[in-house]
Amino acid sequence: MEEKEIKVIDIKIFPHRYLKPETSEKVLNAIYDLGNDIVRVIVHGPSLPKYAYYGPARGMPVNHPDRKVIKIKGEEVELTVKVGEIIVTVPFEKAMEVENKLHKICKEHFPYGYDIYVGAFTKVKPTVTDYLKYGEGFEGKIDPRLIGMADPNVKLSSGVKMIKGD
């Protein structure tokens, strides 16, 4: 029996400044409050490493003030990036409605401006890396939100945080 494929589209929110952890927490909670219209949310930005990867301080802790634990829908999430863009994946038929709601959220939280783009910014079909990470025939065995998110060099627990939906 074949699974019914859900058609999705991405909405990219691009604030004109990097977000502080407090603002990130408020915006992400507001996005998740939109309910079942949200398939997944991805945050992008420059890395906030725990330890220096190279240079004379290699291996020393990096005490960046923006590497904090925030609460999203009651779950603690450690910010490992300085939030520079947010990609919200939604069902195709709900895109216009969700985009309007996201504009309201952005106007409230980003007084310095923002841009919103609608398009395909994430993978929705299995990639070669997915097959390398999960093995053949994995499609029906994992959460479909994880497709296209595999990084062969990162443990899943440190690269992806699943927030329980409604």
ROTORVEX-297288 format. One record per residue (C-alpha): x, y, z; residue in one letter. Coordinates in nm, 3 decimals. Layout:
// residues N
LOTI	c1	c2	c3	code
LOTI	X	Y	Z	a $
...
***
This chain:
// residues 166
LOTI	c1	c2	c3	code
LOTI	0.000	0.000	0.000	m $
LOTI	0.139	0.337	-0.103	e $
LOTI	0.146	0.628	0.141	e $
LOTI	-0.032	0.946	0.040	k $
LOTI	0.226	1.219	-0.021	e $
LOTI	0.149	1.549	0.148	i $
LOTI	0.228	1.848	-0.073	k $
LOTI	0.417	2.108	0.128	v $
LOTI	0.575	2.445	0.067	i $
LOTI	0.825	2.649	0.266	d $
LOTI	0.792	3.001	0.397	i $
LOTI	1.126	3.164	0.478	k $
LOTI	1.134	3.444	0.734	i $
LOTI	1.443	3.658	0.699	f $
LOTI	1.474	3.920	0.979	p $
LOTI	1.699	4.213	0.895	h $
LOTI	1.905	4.141	1.207	r $
LOTI	2.017	3.830	1.393	y $
LOTI	1.776	3.740	1.671	l $
LOTI	1.858	3.737	2.039	k $
LOTI	1.761	3.417	2.224	p $
LOTI	1.466	3.589	2.393	e $
LOTI	1.324	3.711	2.061	t $
LOTI	1.387	3.370	1.902	s $
LOTI	1.192	3.204	2.183	e $
LOTI	0.895	3.440	2.146	k $
LOTI	0.883	3.411	1.766	v $
LOTI	0.919	3.032	1.760	l $
LOTI	0.647	2.990	2.023	n $
LOTI	0.418	3.220	1.825	a $
LOTI	0.485	3.015	1.511	i $
LOTI	0.412	2.686	1.690	y $
LOTI	0.093	2.840	1.832	d $
LOTI	-0.042	2.839	1.475	l $
LOTI	-0.115	2.471	1.542	g $
LOTI	-0.162	2.195	1.286	n $
LOTI	-0.080	2.424	0.994	d $
LOTI	0.292	2.380	1.074	i $
LOTI	0.475	2.072	0.942	v $
LOTI	0.825	2.169	1.059	r $
LOTI	1.031	2.472	1.158	v $
LOTI	1.402	2.507	1.083	i $
LOTI	1.631	2.780	1.214	v $
LOTI	1.949	2.878	1.030	h $
LOTI	2.238	3.101	1.120	g $
LOTI	2.605	3.106	1.210	p $
LOTI	2.718	2.841	1.456	s $
LOTI	2.755	2.913	1.827	l $
LOTI	3.006	2.638	1.920	p $
LOTI	3.059	2.511	2.275	k $
LOTI	3.432	2.477	2.216	y $
LOTI	3.677	2.651	1.983	a $
LOTI	3.731	2.426	1.680	y $
LOTI	4.062	2.576	1.567	y $
LOTI	4.323	2.838	1.648	g $
LOTI	4.533	2.890	1.961	p $
LOTI	4.228	2.839	2.187	a $
LOTI	4.134	2.506	2.025	r $
LOTI	3.937	2.291	2.269	g $
LOTI	3.870	2.579	2.508	m $
LOTI	3.507	2.661	2.596	p $
LOTI	3.340	2.944	2.408	v $
LOTI	3.115	3.140	2.642	n $
LOTI	2.896	3.312	2.385	h $
LOTI	2.610	3.504	2.554	p $
LOTI	2.360	3.393	2.286	d $
LOTI	2.416	3.018	2.335	r $
LOTI	2.128	2.967	2.574	k $
LOTI	1.854	2.718	2.644	v $
LOTI	1.513	2.846	2.534	i $
LOTI	1.169	2.693	2.589	k $
LOTI	0.955	2.613	2.287	i $
LOTI	0.613	2.467	2.362	k $
LOTI	0.742	2.369	2.706	g $
LOTI	1.047	2.182	2.571	e $
LOTI	1.398	2.304	2.638	e $
LOTI	1.606	2.364	2.325	v $
LOTI	1.968	2.473	2.328	e $
LOTI	2.039	2.739	2.067	l $
LOTI	2.345	2.624	1.874	t $
LOTI	2.308	2.893	1.605	v $
LOTI	2.251	3.267	1.605	k $
LOTI	1.907	3.276	1.442	v $
LOTI	1.928	3.456	1.109	g $
LOTI	1.643	3.292	0.921	e $
LOTI	1.349	3.068	1.000	i $
LOTI	1.200	2.825	0.748	i $
LOTI	0.843	2.715	0.820	v $
LOTI	0.712	2.418	0.619	t $
LOTI	0.334	2.414	0.575	v $
LOTI	0.078	2.218	0.370	p $
LOTI	0.050	2.373	0.022	f $
LOTI	-0.321	2.456	0.055	e $
LOTI	-0.259	2.648	0.382	k $
LOTI	0.037	2.857	0.254	a $
LOTI	-0.148	3.187	0.197	m $
LOTI	-0.329	3.171	0.530	e $
LOTI	-0.011	3.087	0.724	v $
LOTI	0.191	3.351	0.539	e $
LOTI	-0.057	3.619	0.651	n $
LOTI	-0.032	3.498	1.011	k $
LOTI	0.349	3.498	0.990	l $
LOTI	0.344	3.859	0.866	h $
LOTI	0.150	3.954	1.182	k $
LOTI	0.401	3.771	1.404	i $
LOTI	0.694	3.936	1.225	c $
LOTI	0.546	4.287	1.246	k $
LOTI	0.503	4.240	1.620	e $
LOTI	0.855	4.108	1.690	h $
LOTI	1.079	4.264	1.421	f $
LOTI	1.051	4.646	1.435	p $
LOTI	1.372	4.670	1.230	y $
LOTI	1.217	4.490	0.931	g $
LOTI	1.203	4.147	0.773	y $
LOTI	1.143	3.972	0.442	d $
LOTI	0.923	3.670	0.377	i $
LOTI	0.974	3.438	0.080	y $
LOTI	0.755	3.147	-0.030	v $
LOTI	0.908	2.857	-0.222	g $
LOTI	1.096	2.528	-0.193	a $
LOTI	1.391	2.576	0.045	f $
LOTI	1.410	2.227	0.198	t $
LOTI	1.422	1.872	0.067	k $
LOTI	1.094	1.678	0.070	v $
LOTI	1.213	1.362	-0.109	k $
LOTI	1.480	1.125	0.027	p $
LOTI	1.836	1.221	-0.062	t $
LOTI	2.142	1.000	-0.109	v $
LOTI	2.259	1.114	0.233	t $
LOTI	1.930	0.995	0.385	d $
LOTI	1.989	0.648	0.241	y $
LOTI	2.347	0.648	0.373	l $
LOTI	2.233	0.754	0.720	k $
LOTI	1.915	0.542	0.760	y $
LOTI	1.961	0.255	0.513	g $
LOTI	1.741	0.129	0.233	e $
LOTI	1.364	0.120	0.289	g $
LOTI	1.365	0.375	0.571	f $
LOTI	1.093	0.599	0.424	e $
LOTI	0.798	0.452	0.615	g $
LOTI	0.997	0.396	0.935	k $
LOTI	1.100	0.751	1.028	i $
LOTI	0.917	1.076	1.082	d $
LOTI	0.870	1.234	0.736	p $
LOTI	0.984	1.569	0.879	r $
LOTI	1.335	1.421	0.903	l $
LOTI	1.364	1.355	0.528	i $
LOTI	1.632	1.575	0.379	g $
LOTI	1.766	1.671	0.721	m $
LOTI	2.039	1.404	0.745	a $
LOTI	2.395	1.513	0.803	d $
LOTI	2.623	1.207	0.797	p $
LOTI	2.876	1.376	1.027	n $
LOTI	2.633	1.472	1.305	v $
LOTI	2.444	1.260	1.553	k $
LOTI	2.069	1.312	1.507	l $
LOTI	2.021	1.418	1.868	s $
LOTI	2.266	1.707	1.836	s $
LOTI	2.152	1.826	1.494	g $
LOTI	1.772	1.804	1.514	v $
LOTI	1.533	1.877	1.802	k $
LOTI	1.180	1.743	1.757	m $
LOTI	0.906	1.956	1.913	i $
LOTI	0.585	1.767	1.976	k $
LOTI	0.292	1.894	1.771	g $
LOTI	-0.073	1.913	1.860	d $
***
